[in-house]
Amino acid sequence: MSTVTTAERAALFAHTSARWTVIVAATVLGYWSTWEQLLTEISRGTGGGYVLLVPPFAVLAAEGVTRRRRGELPIHDRQTDRIVGGAVLLIALAVKWLLLPRYGPNYQMMHLDVLSAWTFVIGACVLLFGLRVASRYWPVWLLLLGTSPLFYRAVLVQLGGTKFAAGFLMVLLGAIAIAVAVGRTRRRALIGFSATMLLGLALLFAVTIRYPDARVAVAQIVPSGTAALVVGGAFYLYRYRGLAPRTLPPNPVSPREATRSALFLVAPAALVLAVLPLPDQQLTPVSVGPPPSGTVTQVVPTGWYQIDSIDYDWPRRYFGSTAQLRRQMIRAVEPRTDWDRLSRPRTVAVQTLQVRRVGVFEVYPVQTSYDLGRARVSPKIRVDLGHGVQADFFTVVDDELLLTWSLMNFIWTRGDALAQRVSLLTVDNHELDAPFPQPTPNMASNGRNLLSVFLRGRASVEDSDPEYKDLDMLTELGRDLVEAQWRGI
């Protein structure tokens, strides 16, 4: 049995550390705008903070895999490393360069740039450590790719969308990472998973009960991170107490070859990624509204009267447990020929979605509140409604309901702790009993929409020749509505 000298151990550690320094630096610089965006989202309480805990979990899992690497055959093909690693880097570039701009309005919900970042890390590892070495860490790669923000949010919605559900998902992720890290045997993996889940859930209960008003990032990061660190540390101390430091397995890629790959493949890819901008999210501006009125109901302006009111409970799964959605059906007192040639009084649905944090409107734009699986949406038009309120107007051609409907929405804050998204909706059927599209988000239909955009581009879901029939009417109503809230009449 060959022994490893202290100098050889130090040299191997230095070479490995240098390569990881290159990978981390390239990932941070190449996706700098992504990390800045995530920090902004965390500060606004939109739930994206869990992404920052994924790399530490991956490091814990990778450390466990490293300590189980033994008896590897000295088979190495550098040409295969370059082909596979280069192809993976190209995939990362394609996701951010070509795919990300297609999903501009859904950027914060999907965060494909995060998926691109993890793909970039995998490609860089193949180039700097070799394909055979990198493939030994396949559980870690699955852990990274499986934490896609879109998948995370879809599961979160199914679990109820509460702060506790967000924390539970992170405790589950931490438990999986620990199971990979300590899984020398199935029994150890099960014990590690169970211990992390029990400790993490206990801490999650304590955090949500003791600090009910804390941001969702606290529930995501503190219980899961603490449980993973404690359980992982306990297993490490129990297994390796009193033993000499573990020597890192030898790397088949020489320092000279790794330097070439870093200079001619990893660094150029990181530079290209760094200059690629984030997509235009087409966000509706946030305006400062009147003081809170104590109710989610909007004051009906003069010339209109309310005929019905409906409350919905599904927004709690998407926007938080305190979210409220109310639809007020209002009708014009007097018909106008410029609004309807047959002089029928027009009906408008006024929908108010009220939440605590305005940032969640960026994660779930107004289009996600409807089933648009077989619909085409027009480009947006920006409209000034007075009092500094800016609204967006667009039309939807719904091939399933066989109707066209128009929607104008604006976002404003009502004090320091409330934000509202107010939407005015009309349909092209002016009969008094005409059906209106219901605000019922459908994950399956939205998934079909996203798939269509992926395969055929945004043109497949856009109305290239829209008719803005109700623009003037909704602009006038919107201004009267805004004025009525300020006056409180």
C-alpha positions as CSV (number, residue, x, y, z in Angstrom):
1,M,0.0,0.0,0.0
2,S,1.6,3.3,-1.1
3,T,1.7,6.2,1.3
4,V,1.1,9.8,0.4
5,T,3.6,12.3,1.8
6,T,2.5,15.6,3.4
7,A,4.0,17.5,0.5
8,E,2.0,15.5,-2.1
9,R,-1.1,15.8,0.0
10,A,-0.6,19.6,0.1
11,A,0.1,19.8,-3.6
12,L,-3.0,17.8,-4.5
13,F,-5.1,20.0,-2.2
14,A,-3.7,23.2,-3.8
15,H,-4.4,22.0,-7.3
16,T,-8.0,21.0,-6.5
17,S,-8.6,24.3,-4.6
18,A,-7.2,26.3,-7.6
19,R,-9.6,24.6,-10.0
20,W,-12.6,25.2,-7.8
21,T,-11.5,28.8,-7.4
22,V,-11.6,29.2,-11.2
23,I,-15.1,27.5,-11.4
24,V,-16.6,29.6,-8.6
25,A,-15.1,32.8,-9.9
26,A,-16.3,32.1,-13.4
27,T,-19.8,31.2,-12.2
28,V,-20.1,34.3,-10.0
29,L,-18.8,36.7,-12.7
30,G,-20.6,35.1,-15.6
31,Y,-23.9,35.3,-13.8
32,W,-23.3,38.4,-11.7
33,S,-26.6,40.0,-12.9
34,T,-28.5,36.8,-11.8
35,W,-27.1,36.9,-8.3
36,E,-27.9,40.6,-8.0
37,Q,-31.4,39.9,-9.1
38,L,-31.8,37.1,-6.6
39,L,-30.6,39.3,-3.8
40,T,-33.1,42.0,-4.8
41,E,-35.9,39.4,-4.8
42,I,-34.9,38.2,-1.3
43,S,-35.0,41.7,0.0
44,R,-38.5,42.0,-1.5
45,G,-39.7,38.8,0.1
46,T,-40.6,36.9,-3.1
47,G,-39.3,33.5,-2.0
48,G,-36.2,33.2,-4.3
49,G,-33.8,33.1,-1.4
50,Y,-33.7,29.3,-1.4
51,V,-31.4,29.4,-4.4
52,L,-28.6,30.7,-2.2
53,L,-28.7,27.6,0.0
54,V,-28.5,25.2,-2.9
55,P,-24.7,25.5,-3.4
56,P,-23.9,24.8,0.3
57,F,-26.2,21.7,0.2
58,A,-24.4,20.6,-3.0
59,V,-21.0,21.1,-1.3
60,L,-22.1,18.9,1.6
61,A,-23.3,16.2,-0.7
62,A,-20.1,16.4,-2.8
63,E,-17.9,16.1,0.3
64,G,-19.6,12.9,1.1
65,V,-19.2,11.5,-2.4
66,T,-15.5,12.5,-2.4
67,R,-14.8,10.5,0.8
68,R,-16.3,7.4,-0.8
69,R,-14.2,7.5,-4.0
70,R,-11.9,4.5,-4.0
71,G,-10.6,2.0,-6.5
72,E,-11.0,4.2,-9.6
73,L,-9.4,2.9,-12.8
74,P,-6.8,5.1,-14.3
75,I,-8.7,5.5,-17.6
76,H,-8.7,8.9,-19.1
77,D,-9.6,10.4,-22.5
78,R,-8.9,14.1,-22.6
79,Q,-10.5,14.5,-26.0
80,T,-13.8,13.2,-24.6
81,D,-13.5,15.6,-21.7
82,R,-13.2,18.6,-24.1
83,I,-16.1,17.4,-26.3
84,V,-18.5,16.7,-23.4
85,G,-17.5,19.7,-21.3
86,G,-17.6,22.1,-24.3
87,A,-21.1,20.8,-25.2
88,V,-22.4,21.3,-21.7
89,L,-21.0,24.9,-21.7
90,L,-22.7,25.5,-25.0
91,I,-26.0,24.3,-23.5
92,A,-25.5,26.8,-20.6
93,L,-24.8,29.6,-23.1
94,A,-27.9,28.6,-25.2
95,V,-30.2,28.7,-22.3
96,K,-29.2,32.2,-21.3
97,W,-28.7,33.6,-24.8
98,L,-31.5,32.1,-26.7
99,L,-34.1,30.6,-24.3
100,L,-34.1,33.2,-21.5
101,P,-35.3,36.1,-23.7
102,R,-38.3,34.1,-24.8
103,Y,-39.7,33.9,-21.3
104,G,-39.2,37.6,-20.3
105,P,-42.6,38.1,-18.7
106,N,-42.1,34.8,-16.7
107,Y,-38.5,35.5,-15.8
108,Q,-38.7,35.6,-12.0
109,M,-41.1,32.6,-12.0
110,M,-38.8,30.4,-14.1
111,H,-35.3,31.8,-13.5
112,L,-33.8,29.8,-16.3
113,D,-30.6,31.7,-15.8
114,V,-30.2,29.8,-12.5
115,L,-30.6,26.5,-14.4
116,S,-28.0,27.8,-16.9
117,A,-25.6,28.6,-14.0
118,W,-25.7,25.0,-12.6
119,T,-25.2,23.6,-16.1
120,F,-22.2,25.9,-16.5
121,V,-20.7,24.5,-13.3
122,I,-21.2,20.9,-14.5
123,G,-19.5,21.7,-17.8
124,A,-16.6,23.4,-16.1
125,C,-16.1,20.4,-13.8
126,V,-15.9,18.1,-16.7
127,L,-13.2,20.2,-18.4
128,L,-11.1,20.8,-15.3
129,F,-11.5,17.4,-13.5
130,G,-12.3,15.0,-16.3
131,L,-15.5,13.3,-17.4
132,R,-15.0,10.1,-15.3
133,V,-14.4,12.1,-12.1
134,A,-17.3,14.4,-12.7
135,S,-19.6,11.6,-13.5
136,R,-19.0,10.1,-10.0
137,Y,-20.9,13.1,-8.6
138,W,-24.1,12.5,-10.6
139,P,-26.3,12.7,-7.4
140,V,-24.9,16.2,-6.8
141,W,-25.7,17.3,-10.3
142,L,-29.2,15.9,-10.0
143,L,-29.6,17.8,-6.8
144,L,-28.6,21.0,-8.5
145,L,-30.7,20.6,-11.7
146,G,-33.7,19.4,-9.6
147,T,-33.9,22.7,-7.7
148,S,-35.1,24.6,-10.8
149,P,-37.1,27.6,-9.6
150,L,-40.0,26.7,-11.9
151,F,-40.2,23.2,-10.5
152,Y,-39.8,24.5,-6.9
153,R,-42.6,27.0,-7.3
154,A,-44.9,24.4,-9.0
155,V,-44.5,22.0,-6.1
156,L,-44.8,24.9,-3.6
157,V,-48.2,25.9,-5.1
158,Q,-49.4,22.3,-4.8
159,L,-48.4,22.3,-1.1
160,G,-50.4,25.4,-0.4
161,G,-47.9,28.1,-1.0
162,T,-47.6,29.0,2.7
163,K,-44.4,30.1,4.4
164,F,-44.3,26.7,6.2
165,A,-44.6,24.9,2.8
166,A,-41.6,26.9,1.5
167,G,-39.6,26.0,4.6
168,F,-40.7,22.3,4.3
169,L,-39.4,22.0,0.8
170,M,-36.0,23.4,1.8
171,V,-35.8,21.0,4.8
172,L,-36.6,18.2,2.4
173,L,-33.8,19.4,0.0
174,G,-31.4,19.6,2.9
175,A,-32.3,16.0,4.0
176,I,-31.7,14.7,0.5
177,A,-28.3,16.4,0.4
178,I,-27.3,14.9,3.8
179,A,-28.6,11.4,2.6
180,V,-26.2,11.7,-0.3
181,A,-23.4,13.0,1.8
182,V,-23.5,10.2,4.5
183,G,-24.9,7.5,2.3
184,R,-22.1,5.0,2.6
185,T,-24.8,2.5,3.2
186,R,-28.6,2.7,2.7
187,R,-29.0,2.5,6.5
188,R,-26.8,5.5,7.0
189,A,-28.5,7.4,4.3
190,L,-31.9,6.7,5.8
191,I,-30.7,7.7,9.3
192,G,-29.2,11.0,7.9
193,F,-32.3,11.8,6.0
194,S,-34.7,11.1,8.9
195,A,-32.6,13.0,11.4
196,T,-32.4,16.1,9.2
197,M,-36.1,16.0,8.5
198,L,-37.0,15.7,12.2
199,L,-34.6,18.5,13.4
200,G,-35.4,20.7,10.4
201,L,-39.2,20.4,10.9
202,A,-38.8,21.1,14.6
203,L,-36.9,24.2,13.9
204,L,-39.3,25.2,11.2
205,F,-42.3,25.0,13.6
206,A,-40.3,27.1,16.1
207,V,-39.5,29.8,13.5
208,T,-42.9,30.1,12.0
209,I,-44.6,30.2,15.5
210,R,-42.0,32.5,17.2
211,Y,-41.6,34.8,14.2
212,P,-44.9,34.8,12.2
213,D,-44.0,38.0,10.4
214,A,-40.5,37.0,9.3
215,R,-39.7,37.0,5.6
216,V,-40.1,33.7,3.8
217,A,-36.3,33.5,3.3
218,V,-36.0,33.0,7.0
219,A,-38.3,30.0,7.0
220,Q,-36.4,28.6,3.9
221,I,-32.8,29.1,5.1
222,V,-32.6,29.0,8.9
223,P,-34.3,25.6,9.7
224,S,-33.0,23.6,6.7
225,G,-29.4,25.1,6.9
226,T,-29.1,24.5,10.6
227,A,-30.4,21.0,10.5
228,A,-28.2,20.0,7.6
229,L,-25.1,21.5,9.3
230,V,-25.8,19.9,12.6
231,V,-26.6,16.4,11.3
232,G,-23.8,16.5,8.7
233,G,-21.3,17.6,11.3
234,A,-22.4,14.9,13.8
235,F,-22.0,12.2,11.2
236,Y,-18.6,13.6,10.2
237,L,-17.3,13.7,13.8
238,Y,-18.7,10.2,14.5
239,R,-17.1,8.6,11.5
240,Y,-13.7,10.4,11.3
241,R,-12.9,11.3,14.9
242,G,-9.3,10.5,15.7
243,L,-8.5,9.6,12.1
244,A,-5.8,11.3,9.9
245,P,-7.0,13.8,7.3
246,R,-8.5,12.1,4.2
247,T,-6.3,12.5,1.1
248,L,-8.1,13.8,-1.9
249,P,-8.3,11.2,-4.8
250,P,-5.7,11.9,-7.5
251,N,-7.0,13.9,-10.5
252,P,-6.3,12.4,-14.0
253,V,-6.3,15.9,-15.5
254,S,-2.9,17.5,-15.1
255,P,-2.6,21.1,-13.9
256,R,-1.3,22.1,-17.3
257,E,-4.3,20.6,-19.1
258,A,-6.6,22.2,-16.6
259,T,-5.0,25.6,-17.1
260,R,-5.5,25.3,-20.9
261,S,-9.2,24.4,-20.5
262,A,-9.7,27.3,-18.0
263,L,-8.1,29.8,-20.3
264,F,-9.5,28.8,-23.7
265,L,-13.0,27.4,-22.8
266,V,-14.2,28.3,-19.3
267,A,-13.0,31.9,-19.1
268,P,-14.3,32.9,-22.6
269,A,-17.7,31.2,-21.9
270,A,-17.9,33.2,-18.6
271,L,-17.1,36.5,-20.4
272,V,-19.8,35.8,-23.0
273,L,-22.3,35.0,-20.2
274,A,-21.4,38.1,-18.3
275,V,-22.3,40.5,-21.2
276,L,-25.6,38.8,-21.9
277,P,-28.3,41.0,-20.4
278,L,-31.3,39.7,-18.4
279,P,-34.6,39.7,-20.4
280,D,-37.1,42.5,-20.4
281,Q,-39.7,41.4,-17.9
282,Q,-42.3,43.9,-19.2
283,L,-43.2,44.8,-15.6
284,T,-46.1,47.0,-14.8
285,P,-44.9,50.1,-12.9
286,V,-45.6,50.3,-9.2
287,S,-47.3,53.5,-8.2
288,V,-48.1,55.1,-4.9
289,G,-51.8,54.8,-4.2
290,P,-54.1,56.4,-1.6
291,P,-54.0,55.4,2.0
292,P,-55.5,52.0,2.9
293,S,-59.3,51.9,3.1
294,G,-59.5,48.8,5.3
295,T,-61.1,46.7,2.6
296,V,-60.1,45.1,-0.7
297,T,-63.2,46.6,-2.4
298,Q,-62.7,49.5,-4.8
299,V,-64.9,52.5,-4.7
300,V,-67.2,52.4,-7.7
301,P,-66.8,55.7,-9.7
302,T,-69.7,58.0,-10.7
303,G,-71.6,56.7,-13.7
304,W,-71.3,53.1,-12.8
305,Y,-73.0,50.8,-10.3
306,Q,-72.0,47.4,-8.8
307,I,-74.1,44.4,-9.7
308,D,-72.2,41.6,-8.1
309,S,-69.1,40.7,-6.0
310,I,-67.1,37.4,-5.9
311,D,-64.2,36.4,-3.6
312,Y,-61.6,33.8,-4.6
313,D,-59.4,31.8,-2.2
314,W,-56.8,30.3,-4.6
315,P,-54.4,33.3,-4.5
316,R,-53.3,32.2,-1.0
317,R,-51.4,29.3,-2.7
318,Y,-49.5,31.7,-5.0
319,F,-49.2,35.1,-3.2
320,G,-49.2,34.1,0.5
321,S,-51.7,33.3,3.2
322,T,-52.9,36.9,3.6
323,A,-53.6,37.4,-0.1
324,Q,-57.2,38.4,-1.1
325,L,-58.8,38.5,-4.6
326,R,-62.2,40.1,-5.1
327,R,-64.0,40.6,-8.4
328,Q,-66.6,43.4,-8.6
329,M,-68.9,43.4,-11.6
330,I,-69.9,46.9,-12.4
331,R,-72.2,48.3,-15.2
332,A,-72.5,51.7,-16.8
333,V,-75.6,53.7,-15.7
334,E,-76.1,55.1,-19.2
335,P,-75.3,53.4,-22.5
336,R,-73.0,55.1,-24.9
337,T,-72.9,54.6,-28.6
338,D,-69.1,55.0,-28.7
339,W,-68.8,52.0,-26.4
340,D,-71.6,49.9,-28.0
341,R,-73.3,50.5,-31.4
342,L,-76.5,49.0,-30.1
343,S,-76.5,51.3,-27.0
344,R,-76.2,48.5,-24.6
345,P,-74.8,49.4,-21.1
346,R,-71.3,48.0,-20.8
347,T,-70.2,45.6,-18.1
348,V,-66.7,45.6,-16.6
349,A,-65.1,43.2,-14.1
350,V,-62.9,45.1,-11.6
351,Q,-60.5,42.6,-9.9
352,T,-58.4,43.6,-6.9
353,L,-55.6,41.3,-5.8
354,Q,-54.3,42.5,-2.4
355,V,-51.0,41.2,-0.9
356,R,-48.5,42.3,1.7
357,R,-45.4,42.4,-0.5
358,V,-45.5,44.1,-3.9
359,G,-42.6,42.0,-5.2
360,V,-44.8,38.9,-5.7
361,F,-46.6,40.6,-8.6
362,E,-43.3,40.4,-10.5
363,V,-43.1,36.6,-9.9
364,Y,-46.6,36.0,-11.0
365,P,-47.6,38.6,-13.7
366,V,-51.3,39.1,-14.4
367,Q,-51.3,36.7,-17.3
368,T,-50.6,33.8,-14.9
369,S,-53.9,34.3,-13.2
370,Y,-55.9,33.0,-16.3
371,D,-56.0,29.9,-18.3
372,L,-54.2,30.9,-21.5
373,G,-53.5,27.5,-22.8
374,R,-55.2,28.2,-26.2
375,A,-55.0,32.0,-26.3
376,R,-52.9,34.7,-28.0
377,V,-51.9,37.9,-26.2
378,S,-51.3,41.2,-27.8
379,P,-48.4,43.5,-27.1
380,K,-48.9,45.8,-24.1
381,I,-49.8,49.5,-24.3
382,R,-48.8,51.8,-21.4
383,V,-51.6,54.2,-20.3
384,D,-51.5,57.1,-17.9
385,L,-54.4,57.1,-15.4
386,G,-53.5,60.2,-13.4
387,H,-52.1,60.7,-9.9
388,G,-48.9,59.1,-11.1
389,V,-50.5,55.7,-11.9
390,Q,-49.3,53.9,-15.0
391,A,-51.3,51.0,-16.3
392,D,-50.7,48.3,-18.9
393,F,-53.4,47.4,-21.5
394,F,-53.5,44.3,-23.7
395,T,-56.1,42.1,-25.4
396,V,-56.4,38.3,-25.4
397,V,-57.9,36.2,-28.2
398,D,-59.2,33.0,-26.5
399,D,-59.7,30.3,-29.1
400,E,-61.1,27.9,-26.5
401,L,-63.8,30.3,-25.2
402,L,-64.3,31.8,-28.7
403,L,-64.1,35.4,-27.5
404,T,-61.7,38.3,-27.3
405,W,-61.3,40.1,-24.0
406,S,-59.4,43.3,-23.0
407,L,-57.5,43.8,-19.7
408,M,-56.1,46.9,-18.2
409,N,-54.2,46.6,-14.9
410,F,-52.1,48.8,-12.6
411,I,-50.3,48.2,-9.4
412,W,-50.1,50.5,-6.4
413,T,-49.1,50.4,-2.8
414,R,-51.7,51.3,-0.2
415,G,-49.5,52.3,2.8
416,D,-46.4,50.4,3.9
417,A,-47.9,46.9,4.3
418,L,-50.3,46.6,1.5
419,A,-50.1,46.4,-2.3
420,Q,-52.9,45.9,-4.9
421,R,-53.1,44.9,-8.5
422,V,-56.3,46.3,-9.9
423,S,-57.5,44.8,-13.2
424,L,-60.3,46.1,-15.5
425,L,-61.6,43.4,-17.8
426,T,-64.1,43.5,-20.6
427,V,-65.3,41.0,-23.3
428,D,-66.3,41.6,-26.9
429,N,-69.7,40.1,-26.2
430,H,-71.7,43.1,-25.0
431,E,-74.8,41.2,-23.9
432,L,-75.8,41.7,-20.3
433,D,-75.4,38.0,-19.5
434,A,-72.1,37.5,-21.4
435,P,-69.6,35.2,-19.8
436,F,-66.4,36.6,-18.4
437,P,-63.1,34.6,-18.2
438,Q,-62.6,33.5,-14.6
439,P,-59.3,34.1,-12.7
440,T,-58.3,30.4,-12.3
441,P,-54.6,29.7,-13.0
442,N,-54.1,26.3,-14.5
443,M,-50.6,24.8,-14.2
444,A,-51.2,22.3,-17.1
445,S,-52.4,25.0,-19.5
446,N,-49.6,27.4,-18.5
447,G,-47.2,24.5,-19.0
448,R,-48.6,24.0,-22.6
449,N,-48.0,27.7,-23.2
450,L,-44.4,27.6,-22.0
451,L,-43.8,24.5,-24.1
452,S,-45.2,26.3,-27.2
453,V,-42.9,29.2,-26.5
454,F,-40.0,26.8,-26.2
455,L,-40.7,25.1,-29.5
456,R,-42.0,27.9,-31.6
457,G,-41.0,31.1,-29.9
458,R,-43.1,33.9,-28.4
459,A,-44.8,34.5,-31.8
460,S,-46.9,31.3,-31.2
461,V,-48.7,32.9,-28.2
462,E,-48.8,36.5,-29.4
463,D,-51.5,38.3,-31.3
464,S,-49.7,40.0,-34.1
465,D,-52.7,41.9,-35.4
466,P,-54.6,43.1,-32.3
467,E,-57.7,45.3,-32.2
468,Y,-57.7,47.5,-29.1
469,K,-61.5,48.0,-29.2
470,D,-62.0,48.9,-25.5
471,L,-58.9,50.9,-25.0
472,D,-60.7,54.3,-24.8
473,M,-63.4,53.0,-22.5
474,L,-61.1,51.3,-20.1
475,T,-58.8,54.3,-20.0
476,E,-61.7,56.6,-19.1
477,L,-63.0,54.2,-16.5
478,G,-59.5,53.6,-15.1
479,R,-59.0,57.3,-14.6
480,D,-62.4,57.7,-12.9
481,L,-61.6,54.7,-10.7
482,V,-58.2,56.0,-9.6
483,E,-59.8,59.4,-8.9
484,A,-62.6,57.8,-6.9
485,Q,-60.1,56.0,-4.6
486,W,-58.2,59.2,-3.9
487,R,-61.4,61.1,-3.2
488,G,-62.9,58.1,-1.2
489,I,-66.4,58.9,-2.6
